[in-house]
Amino acid sequence: LAAALRRDWRAHLVPVGWIVLIPLFYATVRILGVTRYMLAIAPLLACYGWAALALWAGGPMRDGRALLPRAALIGAGAVALVANVFVLVRFVVPQARAFETIMAESMIPMARWFEARTDPGTRLAVPHVGAFGYYSHRRIVDLGGLVTPGIGPLLARYSYERVVAEFRFAAVARPDYLIDVDTE
């Protein structure tokens, strides 16, 4: 990777900048860290990681031999594949299915309820803006701070629970309704 960067570093400015700037942006504006926001950099990380491993395996030589034999590269790839499949099956798929159920059984029906029973100018304060904004066709106050930037500084000073329970978001926006979610 270092050799490729030395050959033509300008070709890597945008992808490497993207990998560095996306997390810095979220940290700077103090948006709640949600892993799906990092999906924008995942393909670049994978490409650069595999490129670095391939360069390491076939690039630098010592005494005419690669520092990492092909068998080791294949083994590392197999271990990485097994680890990724395990994480996918054990953690990602169940969480995605649970989120899909929550969306289908509560968030979307609730958003449609607001669309059918409230004035088009109604403002809704919600922690998950996507489904509510799309299905309710109402103005949204994002309690996560992504779409409503003034919420970010509040979340940096107070927990989400305090921002909601103490109505601290009212300093930024005064929605007509507050929709909160909890496990109980």
CORMOZI-V379381 format. One record per residue. N is the residue number from 1. BURIAL is + if it has 9 or more other ideal C-beta (glycine too) atoms within 8 Angstrom, else -. D_LAST is the distance of its C-alpha to the last C-alpha in whole Angstrom. Layout:
((N BURIAL D_LAST) (N BURIAL D_LAST))
This chain:
((1 - 49) (2 - 51) (3 - 55) (4 + 53) (5 - 52) (6 - 55) (7 - 57) (8 - 55) (9 - 53) (10 - 52) (11 - 51) (12 + 48) (13 - 47) (14 - 45) (15 + 43) (16 + 43) (17 - 42) (18 + 39) (19 + 38) (20 - 38) (21 - 37) (22 + 34) (23 + 32) (24 - 34) (25 - 33) (26 + 30) (27 - 30) (28 - 33) (29 + 31) (30 + 28) (31 + 25) (32 - 22) (33 - 23) (34 - 22) (35 - 24) (36 - 25) (37 + 27) (38 + 29) (39 - 30) (40 - 33) (41 + 34) (42 - 34) (43 - 37) (44 + 39) (45 + 38) (46 - 38) (47 + 42) (48 + 43) (49 - 42) (50 - 44) (51 + 47) (52 + 47) (53 + 47) (54 + 49) (55 + 51) (56 + 51) (57 + 52) (58 - 55) (59 + 56) (60 - 57) (61 - 60) (62 - 61) (63 - 65) (64 - 64) (65 - 61) (66 + 57) (67 - 55) (68 - 53) (69 - 54) (70 - 53) (71 - 52) (72 + 49) (73 + 48) (74 - 47) (75 - 46) (76 + 44) (77 + 43) (78 - 42) (79 - 40) (80 - 38) (81 - 37) (82 - 36) (83 - 34) (84 - 32) (85 - 32) (86 - 30) (87 + 28) (88 + 27) (89 - 27) (90 - 25) (91 - 22) (92 + 23) (93 - 23) (94 - 20) (95 - 18) (96 - 20) (97 - 19) (98 - 16) (99 - 16) (100 - 19) (101 - 16) (102 + 14) (103 + 17) (104 - 18) (105 - 15) (106 - 14) (107 + 15) (108 + 19) (109 - 19) (110 + 17) (111 + 20) (112 + 22) (113 - 21) (114 + 22) (115 + 25) (116 - 26) (117 - 25) (118 + 26) (119 - 29) (120 - 30) (121 - 30) (122 + 27) (123 + 25) (124 + 21) (125 + 20) (126 + 17) (127 + 16) (128 + 17) (129 + 21) (130 - 22) (131 + 21) (132 + 21) (133 + 24) (134 - 26) (135 + 24) (136 + 24) (137 - 27) (138 + 26) (139 - 27) (140 + 24) (141 + 23) (142 + 22) (143 + 19) (144 + 20) (145 + 24) (146 + 25) (147 - 27) (148 + 27) (149 - 29) (150 + 28) (151 + 25) (152 + 26) (153 - 28) (154 + 25) (155 + 22) (156 - 25) (157 - 25) (158 + 22) (159 - 18) (160 + 16) (161 - 14) (162 + 17) (163 + 19) (164 + 16) (165 - 15) (166 - 19) (167 - 20) (168 + 22) (169 + 23) (170 - 25) (171 - 28) (172 + 28) (173 + 27) (174 - 26) (175 + 24) (176 - 24) (177 + 20) (178 - 17) (179 + 14) (180 - 11) (181 - 9) (182 - 5) (183 - 4) (184 - 0))
